[in-house]
């Protein structure tokens, strides 16, 4: 079947659902936290907002830069590799997730999901497989592999703001744990059952290309940028309320567990903005927690929300319980491999 690859910010199916409920909840939480922060620490809110403006603007510029690169065809050749007819389901999934991991590590987490999601969805529609599993796999992989460079995830920059390091020095410590985590994650997600057929009204619809892969509607980058607004407000309020009080201490296990709980519960951006680290081990505990920890809940990172948005607007599903179940299952070995890699690289 001949299918066209959707470009950055576009999908190839009819819009069936708008995730307004989740956005409303985020705005409600942001408003309540900001009100609380304004009452308890009004001066701290302004300082926090000024301190977080640059990282959030950086994220917006990175998303827009990714859009420009994709429009110029920078990702098109690589992204078409998983769509080759001779590649089986598991090999295609592995290629797609490898593509996702490279984009997440070398460029940026949010660019990775926006570029990779349409690729995965197009492949699943063409093979008559459930695209919801691919959407979840892309989100899990992108989050978990977003610590290769300081710029791979804004949470890395927020954690390192009190302990700046040269990019080459950071990469010298991060490449081995990143490779171990990426390889394990891709292998596990590729071995999942991808053979369940997508239910359709009739074979003729698929063969004629009429359903559901039709010229789709667009998901504008502006819409994704607007989703950053409530998260910026949450991060501002949390940083104002807790700055200096959320210090990671204790054993590595305790520090990492605390970071994971904060990243999953608050969203990784406000968590990273509030956490204070005092030693190299604490830096890495926070970085890994804010990268892998969000895979416990769909509200753990902006990238997961983008994946959900693209999946829903393409007509696919995104089961939050399945996302959490797989994320929780993969979390312990991912963290263990990351710590092993850090020890081998001499970071600890």
Residue pairs with C-beta under 8 A, 6 or more apart in sequence:
1 126
1 206
1 207
1 209
2 209
3 12
3 83
3 122
3 125
3 126
3 209
3 213
4 12
4 122
5 76
5 79
5 80
5 83
5 118
5 119
5 122
6 12
6 118
6 121
6 122
6 216
7 70
7 71
7 118
8 66
8 67
8 70
8 71
8 75
8 114
8 115
8 118
8 221
9 67
9 114
9 218
9 219
9 220
9 221
9 224
10 118
10 216
10 217
10 218
10 219
11 117
11 118
11 121
11 216
11 217
11 218
11 219
11 310
11 313
11 314
12 118
12 121
12 122
12 125
12 213
12 214
12 215
12 216
12 314
13 121
13 125
13 212
13 213
13 214
13 216
13 313
13 314
13 315
13 316
14 212
14 214
14 216
14 217
14 315
15 216
15 217
15 313
15 315
16 312
16 313
16 315
17 312
17 313
18 312
18 313
19 305
19 308
19 309
19 312
22 299
22 305
22 308
23 227
23 230
26 227
26 230
26 231
26 234
26 299
27 230
29 230
29 234
30 229
30 230
30 231
30 233
30 234
30 237
31 233
33 233
33 234
33 237
33 238
33 241
34 45
34 233
34 234
34 236
34 237
36 237
36 241
37 44
37 45
37 48
37 236
37 237
37 238
37 240
37 241
38 45
40 241
41 240
41 241
44 239
44 240
44 241
44 243
45 236
45 237
45 240
47 240
48 235
48 236
48 237
48 239
48 240
48 243
48 273
49 236
51 239
51 273
52 232
52 235
52 236
52 239
52 273
55 154
55 157
55 158
56 154
56 228
56 232
56 235
58 154
58 157
59 108
59 110
59 154
59 228
59 302
60 225
60 228
62 107
62 108
62 110
62 111
62 151
63 108
63 110
63 111
63 114
63 221
63 224
63 225
64 221
64 225
65 111
66 107
66 108
66 110
66 111
66 114
66 115
67 114
67 221
69 75
70 76
70 115
75 103
75 115
78 99
79 99
79 115
79 116
79 119
80 119
81 95
81 99
82 92
82 93
82 95
82 96
82 99
82 119
82 120
82 123
83 92
83 119
83 122
83 123
83 126
84 92
87 95
89 127
89 129
89 194
89 195
90 190
90 191
90 194
91 190
92 123
92 127
93 134
93 137
93 189
93 190
93 192
93 194
94 186
94 187
94 190
96 116
96 119
96 120
96 123
96 134
96 137
96 138
97 137
97 138
97 141
97 185
97 186
97 189
97 190
98 182
98 186
99 116
99 119
100 112
100 113
100 116
100 138
100 141
100 142
100 145
101 112
101 141
101 142
101 145
101 182
101 185
101 186
103 111
103 112
103 115
103 116
103 142
104 112
104 113
104 141
104 142
104 143
104 145
104 146
104 148
104 152
105 145
105 146
105 147
105 148
105 149
105 152
105 178
105 182
106 148
106 149
106 152
107 152
108 146
108 151
108 152
108 153
109 142
109 143
109 146
109 152
109 153
109 301
109 303
110 224
110 302
110 303
110 306
112 142
112 146
112 303
113 138
113 139
113 142
113 303
113 304
113 306
113 307
113 310
114 221
114 224
114 306
114 310
116 138
116 142
117 135
117 138
117 306
117 307
117 310
117 311
118 310
118 314
120 131
120 134
120 135
120 137
120 138
121 131
121 134
121 135
121 310
121 311
121 314
121 316
122 213
123 134
124 130
124 131
124 133
124 134
124 198
124 316
125 131
125 198
125 212
125 213
126 213
128 197
128 198
128 200
128 206
129 194
129 195
129 196
129 197
129 198
130 196
130 197
130 198
130 316
130 317
131 198
131 311
131 314
131 316
131 317
132 311
132 316
132 317
132 318
132 319
132 322
133 192
133 194
133 322
135 307
135 308
135 310
135 311
135 316
135 317
135 318
136 307
136 318
136 319
136 322
136 323
136 326
137 189
137 192
138 307
139 295
139 298
139 303
139 304
139 307
139 308
139 323
140 185
140 189
140 295
140 323
140 326
140 327
140 330
141 182
141 185
141 186
141 189
142 303
142 307
143 291
143 292
143 294
143 295
143 300
143 301
143 303
143 304
144 181
144 182
144 185
144 291
144 292
144 295
144 330
144 334
145 152
145 178
145 181
145 182
145 185
145 291
146 152
146 153
146 155
146 156
146 291
146 303
147 153
147 156
147 174
147 177
147 178
147 287
147 288
147 291
148 171
148 174
148 175
148 178
149 156
149 167
149 170
149 171
149 174
150 156
150 157
150 160
150 165
150 167
150 170
151 157
153 268
153 290
153 291
154 269
154 272
155 263
155 268
155 269
155 271
155 272
155 286
155 287
155 290
155 291
156 287
156 290
156 291
158 269
158 272
158 273
159 272
159 275
159 277
159 283
159 286
159 287
159 290
160 170
160 283
160 287
162 276
162 277
163 277
163 280
163 283
172 345
173 342
173 345
173 346
173 347
174 345
174 347
175 345
176 341
176 342
176 344
176 345
177 288
177 337
177 338
177 339
177 340
177 341
177 342
177 345
177 347
178 341
179 341
180 337
180 338
180 340
180 341
181 292
181 334
181 337
181 338
181 341
184 330
184 333
184 334
184 337
185 330
185 334
188 330
189 326
200 206
200 211
200 212
201 211
205 211
212 315
216 314
217 313
219 309
219 310
219 313
223 309
224 306
224 309
227 302
227 305
227 306
227 309
228 302
231 267
231 269
231 270
231 302
234 266
234 267
234 269
234 270
235 267
235 269
235 270
235 273
237 270
238 266
238 270
238 271
238 273
238 274
239 270
239 273
239 274
241 274
242 274
243 274
243 276
244 276
245 276
246 262
246 274
246 275
246 276
247 275
247 276
247 277
247 278
248 255
248 258
248 259
248 275
248 276
248 277
248 278
248 282
248 285
248 286
249 255
249 278
249 282
250 258
252 281
252 285
252 339
255 281
255 282
255 285
255 286
255 289
256 285
256 288
256 289
256 335
258 289
259 271
259 275
259 285
259 286
259 288
259 289
259 290
259 293
260 289
260 292
260 293
260 296
260 331
261 293
262 271
262 274
262 275
262 289
262 293
263 271
263 272
263 289
263 290
263 293
263 294
263 300
263 301
264 293
264 294
264 295
264 296
264 297
264 300
265 271
265 297
266 274
267 294
267 299
267 300
267 301
267 302
268 290
268 291
268 293
268 294
268 300
268 301
269 301
269 302
271 289
271 290
272 286
272 290
275 286
277 283
277 285
277 286
280 347
280 348
281 348
284 342
284 347
284 348
288 335
288 338
288 339
292 331
292 334
292 335
292 338
293 300
293 331
294 300
294 301
294 303
294 304
295 304
295 323
295 324
295 326
295 327
295 328
295 330
295 331
296 324
296 327
296 328
296 331
297 320
297 324
298 304
298 305
298 308
298 318
298 320
298 323
298 324
299 305
304 323
307 318
308 318
308 320
311 317
311 318
312 318
339 348
342 348
